[in-house]
Amino acid sequence: MKISFFTFMLTIIFLYHFPLFSQEGTKEDAKKWYFYIASGQGSIRSNTVLNNEVFAPLILGSAYNPVASSALSYLSLNVPDYKIPTTHHQIGGEYRYTPFLGFGFGLTNSSYIITNITDQLKDVASLLLFNLYSQDTSVTTLSILGFNLDYQTLLIASLTYLKNSVPRSIQTNTADASFNLHFLGNGIFDPYIGVGGSYGYCSSSFVKCTAPKFSSKVGFQVNLSSFYFFFQGEIHYLIYWEKAGHGGIGVRF
């Protein structure tokens, strides 16, 4: 019982002095509303063989053709490493329910630049097609989603699809919401973590679709009187995983 009582007393002392439960973080001010503009960059990257889940951004924004899409997945086996750059622009805010717990909201525009991966796939298809001609290889039949295609037809169809039915980029516009935990309240230095979700629309020159997205973030905020700035790292999931960095500046009152 002595050990349990000693542990209990240490716990009480720790909770009393830890900023989340003390009032130290609220003495400077009691800012409730935070508004900001922000932007950032990220990437969808793979250093292993592409698979259908990771390959989804290209298919998502394209005029869907099951045979050609499967052909692209087949070609992707020859692209072991790739990167799809992303950019994000956001306006938003946060309401501090307490100095340590905030509800975030905002609007975000994101761009997924898929030109690099489509160029890589074009190069792969052209090279394989050239090798096929130069080696005078006999026709090989492949079964793609129940369609039997010879290798030459597959490569030509892939090149045509890449050139005519795949956009250079995909745009998403979403409304965002998040819950954020601020470890030190609203003092000058304000580290935090958060989780949230977004919903909106994605579009390209070929298709339009819905865009539900989930995200997590970790960052720090520097509060200077009525102004503040912040930097954070993010992980997004929209059919595929994306890592991004984000920075912004705003006002609080």
N, C-alpha and C positions, 0 to 999 in steps of 0.2 A: 504493500500500500504506500510505503514511503516513496518508492520509485515513481509510482503513478501520480502521487501528489506533487512531487518535484517536477515531473514532466508537465503537469497541468499548469503549475505556476510559471514555468518557462514559456509555455504557449501563450498565456495571458499577457506576460511582459512583451513578447514578440509582437503580438497583435496590437498592443497598445502603441508601440513605437513604429510599427510598419505604416508607411504613408497611406496605404489604401484605407486604413481604419482610423487614422488620426486626422486632426483638423489642420495640420501644418500646411498642407497643400492648398487650403482654401483661404489662408489669411491674406495673401497678396491681392487677390481679386476674386471675383466670382463670375467670370465670363461664361455666358451660356451659349451664345451663337457664334459660329465660326463659318465664314464663307471664303471660298478660294477659287483660283483658276490653276490648272496644272496640266502638265504634258509629260510624256515618257516614251520610252522605246523598249522593245523586247524582241523575242525570237521564239519560233517553234523550231527546235533543232533535234536532229537524230544523228548519232554516230554509229548506229547499227542499221541493219537492213530495214528498209521501210516496210510498214505493214498497213493494212487498210485503215486502221484507226488513226495513225499518224498522218496518213496520206489524205485524210478526209478534207482538209482545207481546199485542195485543188478540185476535188470532185464536188464539194459543197457549192462552189461558185460557178460550176460549169453546166452547160446544157447537157443534162444527164443522158448518157447512152450506156447501157449495161455492158455491152461488148467492149466498147472503147475504154470505158472506165476500168474494166478488168484488165484490159491490155496495158493500161498505164500502170496498174499495180504490178503486172508482170514485168514491165520495163524497170520499175523502181528497184527490183532486185539487183540491178546493175548500178545503182546509185547508193553506195554505202554510207555517205555522209552528206547532209544537206542542211540548209538553214532558210527559214522563211522569216524575213524581218517584219516587225510590226511597229506601228506608231499609235499613240493614244493621246487624245485631247479631252479635257474634262472641265466642267464647271460644277461646283457642288458646295456642300456645306455639312455642318455637323451641329447637332444640338446636344449639349452636355447635360444629361439628366442629373448626374453628379459630376464633380471634378474628375472622377475616375472612369465613368461609364458614359459613352457617347453613342448617339444614333446618327449615322452618316447617310447622305442622300446626294444624288447628282445625275448628270447627263454626260454620256461618254460617246465620242466618235472614235472608232478604231479602224485602221487600215492594215490589211494583210497582203504584203507584196509577194506574189507568187511567181514573178517573172523569172527569178533565178532557177527555181526548180523546174519550171516548164522548159527553159533553155537547156538545162542538163538532160532532161528526158528527150528533147529533140535530138541532141547530140548522140545520145545512146541509141535511139531508134535509127538515126542516119548511119551510124557506124555499123550496127548489126545488119542493116539492109545492104550496105556496101560489102560487108563480109560475105553475105549470102550470095550476092551477085558474083563477086570475085572468085569465090570458091566453087561456084556452080553446084551448090548444095542441092540435093534432092529435096523436094517439098516435104516439109514436116507438118503434120496435122496436130493442132492443139485444141483441146476442149476448154472453152471459156464460157462458163455459165450455161452449159448445154449446147452452145453453138460450136460446131467444128470448123475451125479456120486454119488455113495453111499459114505458115510462118510469114511469108511475104505479104499476104493480105493483112495479117495482124499488124505488121510494122507500118505498112502504108496507111492503114486505118488510124493507127495511133498518131502518126505525123499529121494527118489531116485533122484529126480531132484536136490536137495541141494547137495547131495554127488557126483553126476556125471556131472552136467552141470552148476555149479556155480563156478567161479574162486575165488581165495583167495584175489585177488586185481585187480584193473583196473588201467591202465597207460594212461596218456594223454600227448602228446607232441604238444605244440602250439607255434605259433608266436604271439607276443603281441604288442599292440600299445595303447598309452594313451596320454591324455592331462592333464598337471599338472599346478596348480596355486600355486606359491610360494609367501606367504604373505609378507616376509621381504627381498625379493631379494636374493642375494647370499652372505649375511653376514655370520657370524659364526653360529648363530642359525637360522635355515631355516625351519619353519613349512609349510606344504603344504597339499593340497587335490588334488584328481585326479579321472578321470573316463576313462574307456577304454574298449577294447574288445580284444578277442583272437580267433584264428581259427587254427585248426590242426586235429589230429587224436587221437582216443582212441582205446585201444586194451586190450585184455585179452587172456587167453588161449583158448577162445571159439569164440570170435567175434572181428571184427574191425569196427569202425564207425567214423564219423566225429564228431568234438567237438567244436562247436561255444560256446564262453563263454563271459559274460559281467561282469565287475567288477567296484567297486569303492574303494577308499582308502583315509586314512587320516594318516599323520605321521609327523615326524620331522627329519631334516637332520642337522648334525653338520659338518661344513666345516673347515678343518684345512690345510691351505695352498693348496698344490696340492692333498691332500687326504681328504676323507670324509667318514662318516658312517651314517646310517639311520635306523630307526625303523618305522614300519607302521602297521596299522590294515586294514584288507581288508574284503570285502564281495563279494563273487563270485556267479554267477548264471549259472549253466550248467545243465538244466532240474530241478535241485534241488538247494537250497540255502546252501552256505557254509560260515562260518566265519573263518578267519585265521589271524595269525600274521606273520610278515615278517621282516627280518633284513639283512643288507648287508654292504659291505665296497667297496670302489672304489677309482679311481683317477679322477682328473678333470684338464682341461687345456683350 
